[in-house]
């Protein structure tokens, strides 16, 4: 490739300001280059809740967004994933206590499929029946929350800590807990994808 061709490509490359979804205040996530607008779609941007809120105490929460719309010089995103850092999760584990996890896939009122992974940490080692009861409580409460919430509202309950607090208050009656966290919440399928899967399922059954 000639120097002139390389120079031309550099001149054609444009920078786009990337914004978080409206539920995250349209905060600026940074900027990203592209020579063609189509290159921007589905590009993922990772940040922390601390960076969005200018609060270092929340840097243990990672957020991932995906570009799904582009304006003249702005790229807009949708929420993809909320996840606690590995270092933070390791810091919560104590010797002689129990770590109880659950993996729950739910459907919101506006037909988004989301996988949520809560974790409960006990003050001392719980027995098998207590762990089972706590896990059942986590599953039930996540499912009950999804039934009454839109996708955006469900993610808000995760990010703001309301869902983990609700689980903690309920599950601590089973066995003393030190902490409950939502270690991951991930978008699995959008409404149109859910509808397509259901249509395919019906066809197969027929």
Secondary structure per residue as TSV (DSSP state, phi and psi in degrees):
chain	resnum	aa	ss	phi	psi
A	1	X	-	360.0	132.1
A	2	X	-	-72.3	160.6
A	3	X	H	-62.2	-33.3
A	4	X	H	-65.0	-40.0
A	5	X	H	-66.1	-41.8
A	6	X	H	-63.2	-44.8
A	7	X	H	-61.3	-39.3
A	8	X	H	-64.0	-41.1
A	9	X	H	-63.4	-40.9
A	10	X	H	-63.5	-37.0
A	11	X	H	-69.0	-32.3
A	12	X	H	-77.5	-21.0
A	13	X	-	-68.7	130.1
A	14	X	E	-116.8	152.7
A	15	X	E	-104.5	136.4
A	16	X	E	-119.2	135.1
A	17	X	E	-78.2	128.3
A	18	X	E	-101.1	127.9
A	19	X	E	-113.5	146.2
A	20	X	-	-71.9	162.6
A	21	X	-	-60.3	164.1
A	22	X	G	-57.9	-35.8
A	23	X	G	-66.0	-16.4
A	24	X	G	-107.1	24.2
A	25	X	T	73.5	17.1
A	26	X	T	53.5	32.8
A	27	X	-	-65.1	147.2
A	28	X	E	-74.6	129.0
A	29	X	E	-97.9	-7.9
A	30	X	E	131.3	-159.8
A	31	X	E	-136.1	155.0
A	32	X	E	-142.4	142.0
A	33	X	E	-94.1	155.9
A	34	X	E	-163.2	143.9
A	35	X	S	-89.5	-24.1
A	36	X	S	-130.9	140.3
A	37	X	G	-57.1	-38.0
A	38	X	G	-60.1	-24.7
A	39	X	G	-67.9	-21.0
A	40	X	T	-77.5	-32.7
A	41	X	T	-62.0	136.2
A	42	X	T	73.9	2.0
A	43	X	-	-69.8	133.2
A	44	X	E	-101.1	143.1
A	45	X	E	-125.9	127.4
A	46	X	E	-109.5	137.5
A	47	X	E	-145.5	-171.7
A	48	X	E	-120.6	157.2
A	49	X	H	-62.5	-32.7
A	50	X	H	-63.5	-39.5
A	51	X	H	-67.7	-38.6
A	52	X	H	-66.2	-35.5
A	53	X	H	-105.0	3.3
A	54	X	T	54.0	46.1
A	55	X	-	-137.2	102.3
A	56	X	G	-60.5	-23.4
A	57	X	G	-67.5	-14.4
A	58	X	G	-107.6	18.0
A	59	X	T	-73.5	-6.7
A	60	X	T	-81.5	-2.0
A	61	X	E	-110.2	116.2
A	62	X	E	-94.7	140.0
A	63	X	E	-124.9	136.1
A	64	X	E	-119.4	131.9
A	65	X	E	-122.8	155.7
A	66	X	E	-125.6	134.7
A	67	X	E	-69.1	124.9
A	68	X	E	-128.3	-0.3
A	69	X	E	-157.9	148.0
A	70	X	E	-135.7	130.8
A	71	X	-	-98.6	-157.8
A	72	X	S	-62.6	-46.0
A	73	X	S	-140.3	22.7
A	74	X	E	-131.8	137.0
A	75	X	E	-111.2	129.9
A	76	X	E	-104.3	150.7
A	77	X	E	-126.4	166.7
A	78	X	E	-123.7	155.0
A	79	X	E	-71.9	136.3
A	80	X	E	-118.6	-45.1
A	81	X	E	-155.0	143.3
A	82	X	E	-119.8	130.8
A	83	X	E	-152.1	137.0
A	84	X	E	-82.6	145.2
A	85	X	-	-67.3	153.0
A	86	X	H	-63.1	-40.0
A	87	X	H	-60.3	-41.2
A	88	X	H	-66.6	-44.1
A	89	X	H	-63.3	-39.2
A	90	X	H	-65.1	-34.1
A	91	X	H	-68.3	-19.1
A	92	X	H	-85.0	-21.8
A	93	X	-	-77.3	131.7
A	94	X	-	-122.1	144.2
A	95	X	T	-65.9	139.2
A	96	X	T	82.8	10.8
A	97	X	S	-122.8	172.8
A	98	X	-	-110.3	142.4
A	99	X	E	-114.2	115.5
A	100	X	E	-115.1	120.8
A	101	X	E	-115.7	158.0
A	102	X	-	-145.1	148.1
A	103	X	-	-123.5	110.8
A	104	X	E	-124.5	128.2
A	105	X	E	-108.1	124.7
A	106	X	E	-128.8	164.5
A	107	X	E	-117.6	126.3
A	108	X	-	-80.2	173.7
A	109	X	T	-64.5	-25.1
A	110	X	T	-102.4	24.4
A	111	X	-	67.5	35.1
A	112	X	-	-96.1	134.9
A	113	X	E	-96.2	127.3
A	114	X	E	-131.6	139.4
A	115	X	E	-104.2	128.2
A	116	X	E	-123.0	135.3
A	117	X	E	-124.2	91.3
A	118	X	E	-81.3	156.4
A	119	X	E	-139.6	136.2
A	120	X	E	-115.8	136.4
A	121	X	E	-119.1	123.5
A	122	X	E	-88.8	164.1
A	123	X	S	-75.7	-35.4
A	124	X	S	-135.4	175.8
A	125	X	-	-69.2	123.2
A	126	X	-	-90.7	155.6
A	127	X	-	-85.4	174.8
A	128	X	H	-60.8	-40.7
A	129	X	H	-68.4	-36.5
A	130	X	H	-68.3	-41.2
A	131	X	H	-62.4	-41.7
A	132	X	H	-63.2	-41.3
A	133	X	H	-67.1	-40.1
A	134	X	H	-66.0	-43.1
A	135	X	H	-62.2	-40.7
A	136	X	H	-62.7	-39.9
A	137	X	H	-63.7	-43.0
A	138	X	H	-61.4	-45.2
A	139	X	H	-62.8	-48.2
A	140	X	H	-60.6	-42.9
A	141	X	H	-71.2	-35.7
A	142	X	H	-66.5	-43.5
A	143	X	H	-65.2	-42.2
A	144	X	H	-64.3	-37.1
A	145	X	H	-66.5	-43.3
A	146	X	H	-63.6	-36.0
A	147	X	H	-60.3	-29.7
A	148	X	T	-107.4	5.7
A	149	X	-	-127.8	147.4
A	150	X	-	-75.5	170.2
A	151	X	H	-57.7	-47.9
A	152	X	H	-61.7	-43.6
A	153	X	H	-67.8	-36.3
A	154	X	H	-64.3	-44.8
A	155	X	H	-63.5	-37.4
A	156	X	H	-59.9	-41.3
A	157	X	H	-64.6	-30.8
A	158	X	H	-74.5	-53.0
A	159	X	H	-63.6	-39.7
A	160	X	T	-80.0	-7.9
A	161	X	T	85.3	6.2
A	162	X	H	-70.7	-36.8
A	163	X	H	-68.6	-43.9
A	164	X	H	-64.7	-36.3
A	165	X	H	-66.7	-40.6
A	166	X	H	-64.3	-42.5
A	167	X	H	-64.1	-42.2
A	168	X	H	-58.7	-48.6
A	169	X	H	-63.2	-31.7
A	170	X	H	-81.7	-46.2
A	171	X	H	-76.0	-22.6
A	172	X	T	-67.8	-15.3
A	173	X	T	-75.6	-16.7
A	174	X	T	-84.7	-44.6
A	175	X	S	-159.8	143.1
A	176	X	-	-55.6	125.7
A	177	X	E	-110.2	147.6
A	178	X	E	-94.0	-34.4
A	179	X	E	-166.4	151.1
A	180	X	E	-129.0	133.1
A	181	X	E	-132.9	154.3
A	182	X	E	-96.7	102.4
A	183	X	E	-77.6	-21.1
A	184	X	E	-158.6	140.6
A	185	X	E	-136.6	124.7
A	186	X	E	-134.4	134.2
A	187	X	E	-71.9	122.9
A	188	X	E	-98.9	-43.2
A	189	X	E	-154.1	141.9
A	190	X	-	-85.0	167.2
A	191	X	H	-53.7	-42.2
A	192	X	H	-67.2	-32.0
A	193	X	H	-73.4	-38.5
A	194	X	H	-63.2	-43.8
A	195	X	H	-62.6	-41.0
A	196	X	H	-65.6	-39.3
A	197	X	H	-64.9	-41.7
A	198	X	H	-66.1	-38.6
A	199	X	H	-64.7	-42.0
A	200	X	H	-64.2	-40.7
A	201	X	H	-61.9	-42.3
A	202	X	H	-63.8	-42.9
A	203	X	H	-60.3	-41.9
A	204	X	H	-64.7	-43.1
A	205	X	H	-63.7	-39.2
A	206	X	-	-65.9	360.0
